[in-house]
Amino acid sequence: MSTDHDEMMADLEEEKLLAQLKNVTLENVGKGKLWLTNKRIEFENKGGFFSPPHLEFSVDLSRVSSAKVEDSSNSLVLEWLNENSEHVVSRLSLPGGDAANDLYQSLDNALESLRYQAELQEQRACYQAFLRKTAYHVWVAASLLAQIVPQLTREDWDAVDASLSAARETANALAAGSAIDISDLMHALAETVASRDASLVLRKVTATLKAIGTSLQNELPPAAGWEELSQEGSPGLNWRDIRYIFLFAGRYKLLSLWQQLGENKKIEDSLPRLARFSSILADRIPMKSEPGRLSREEDAPSAISSVEAAAQDLEASLKVNAKDSLDGYPRL
Amino acid sequence: MVTQGSENKVTSCPNNHQNPEGSAWCGVCGLPIIDYDRELELLLRTVAEGEQHIRFAKENVFLGIGDQGCKLIHDFYRSWGKGLKNSEFLMIDSASGGQQLTDLRTQLPSDQEYTAPALSLHLLPMSGSRQVGYYGLGERLASDDPTLDDRLLRSGIRASTKKQTIFLFSALGGGTGSGASPYILQRANALNPQCRSLVIAMMPAADEPDSAHFNAFCSLSRFIKADQRPLADMILLVDHDRLMKVRGVGSMGEEIATEPLLSHMLGILVGAIADRDSRQVDPGYLAKMSRSMGIHAFVPCMAVGRSMEIFGGLANILSSALLSPLAEVDKESIMLSYLLVQVPERLTASLQAETINAELNKWNKNNFPRLKGSVLHLSHSSSRADRIDLCLLLGGTKLAITAKRAKEGFERFKAIARGKAWEQEFGVTSKSVPEAQEVVNWYDTMLDEIAS
């Protein structure tokens, strides 16, 4: 999402002339004019008696891989990639004087600015990849931990073991991504599960959920180093959205238990909250259904169906996003 | 996400737009405003509230070991157990024996149908298809099962349950029942050192081979003492041949005999048959008292469905029960007498606890000259008949008498097997065989000391 946004912003930016120079000689071509804008560098061949001036090259600055000045010969060596991604070297002899120096300086500044923009764009992409992956893992971890509660009420220890095993894998992935480290808590939970004491396990599950929830209260994991990006307010996910994902997953996974136990008050309390969380998330993540807007006039059973549809959509989107982010995901 | 400004408090929406504190929706983007701290607290509270739906303590855990043990636990579960609160039922058999439980397994509730109390089956894994014919092999089978502790924990045996009684039923003639049962009870005691235990041990019939009696004797010695301390609090010895001869009458006038009679006895013991006042029935208390007295082996005497009109009084019903003990008993040696009586509603007025206690004391005095303690557990049923059920548990008779047949079979088997590779063939060391005899002798000597 951020990449599209950056490209769009770059396209919208007005093209400005930075420098122009006459009597520039392009090796093996001849003399002409050199134009430099904030977006491209162009060389216009002067033409001859029978031939009109024509554009010899017009190179987008983002395609320039190197621009070196050889002081001895007062020449500029441009290396760039053409439309066919072929490496092209253009040697330009510049007239001496301040105008040439200004052009060198402007070209250097423009390329530096472009490099910074590219780095920023890369960082934004990494940050989004980090958020997408963390969002999915937080969704999975919260879901798995919350679903242990109904499993405990059935004393279905095989199911508890399976949930715990998957939750531990997710915790490892969260720790590896430098998002949240709950590995120790998961280890402690596993030890408690081995005691087969449902009451102790439930307390440990609550403590683990609390630890994750509290970690998400922080603005960003300190190890990530993306504080500046998190303040930008650019489109896409932000750290705060992960909190809503956590709250949504936790509440949603308990819904089936309350239904099974006929705990209508808890269902009535949960549905509007789930609707609010999902309406926020629908604003960030592509979802087919938006229970936040539907639920106001719905009865409980259809509201539950809407929430279930939203949860499935959300999980699918988070999973796809996280998978797409794999390549760009940084290992910090 | 409420922040304190210089003048007014503000709160941020998901898009970081600032809104006056208390706003439900953002005035700029229209998204809901979430107080994360509050929502997190509510979520955690909701999760924690799941605790009230978790069935915690299993006060009664019923273990059936081996083929016969599994069948009895299954019958008891179907007859009486489903109505018992805070209980769990676990059948444990060897994988080869478990093949015979196929029909029974199909009757186990699935996860979806799960309702308390639960009945489940655990099969001890076997490395080969070899039959578990001997005590030592059965013990090895259980001790080699790495999942056994977990299975016991899952059935609710754990240290956090302060008041817990384990009822273990097993026929001691076979390898799995005799060998695995004491080991499993040891593990249960290790998992919950505070638990009380009551073993119903079926002794082999007279026509069974000496190996069966050998198994029973070894097993009995382990229940009496393992790792230098008593293992089972109470062992109710049931002689198979005697059980076959005892008859009772059910509430509908039907005959109750053989295994259903044992199931009925267990029902009386845990108050499962009583419709009310079953709280007065506390087998854990009986187990505790037995341990503190140092008397562990008991002989049950059953009188089921005895009519007060026909028998004319409680003393006669008690005498009727004493006439058909489920194992050999020596009246002169009895030091502990526990009476569990179930009285129908129509007799409640005439058979109050004080009346029964007075009659019991008098009857005890006439029958047991060395008696040191007596306990009455009274419960009531809504039956309109005048029939009462009673179960008398008598402790103090030496094992040389109550388990005489097993001891004789043990001696014969020992003589026959002399010179054989004990460990390889029977799974026991040659050292452990005399130890079994020493434990039984020690118990009988200790009874003499208590009596004197």
Chai-1 contact restraints between the chains, C-beta under 6 A:
chainA,res_idxA,chainB,res_idxB,connection_type,confidence,min_distance_angstrom,max_distance_angstrom,comment,restraint_id
A,V149,B,G50,contact,1.0,0.0,6.0,A-B,restraint_1
A,L152,B,I54,contact,1.0,0.0,6.0,A-B,restraint_2
A,T153,B,H53,contact,1.0,0.0,6.0,A-B,restraint_3
A,T153,B,I54,contact,1.0,0.0,6.0,A-B,restraint_4
A,R154,B,Y114,contact,1.0,0.0,6.0,A-B,restraint_5
A,D156,B,D111,contact,1.0,0.0,6.0,A-B,restraint_6
A,W157,B,R154,contact,1.0,0.0,6.0,A-B,restraint_7
A,R196,B,L153,contact,1.0,0.0,6.0,A-B,restraint_8
A,R196,B,R154,contact,1.0,0.0,6.0,A-B,restraint_9
A,D197,B,R158,contact,1.0,0.0,6.0,A-B,restraint_10
A,D197,B,S160,contact,1.0,0.0,6.0,A-B,restraint_11
A,A198,B,I54,contact,1.0,0.0,6.0,A-B,restraint_12
A,S199,B,F56,contact,1.0,0.0,6.0,A-B,restraint_13
A,L202,B,G50,contact,1.0,0.0,6.0,A-B,restraint_14
A,L202,B,E51,contact,1.0,0.0,6.0,A-B,restraint_15
A,T206,B,L44,contact,1.0,0.0,6.0,A-B,restraint_16
A,T206,B,V47,contact,1.0,0.0,6.0,A-B,restraint_17
A,T206,B,A48,contact,1.0,0.0,6.0,A-B,restraint_18
A,K210,B,L44,contact,1.0,0.0,6.0,A-B,restraint_19
A,G213,B,L40,contact,1.0,0.0,6.0,A-B,restraint_20
A,R243,B,Y36,contact,1.0,0.0,6.0,A-B,restraint_21
A,L247,B,E39,contact,1.0,0.0,6.0,A-B,restraint_22
A,G250,B,L43,contact,1.0,0.0,6.0,A-B,restraint_23
A,R276,B,P32,contact,1.0,0.0,6.0,A-B,restraint_24
A,I280,B,P14,contact,1.0,0.0,6.0,A-B,restraint_25
A,I280,B,L31,contact,1.0,0.0,6.0,A-B,restraint_26
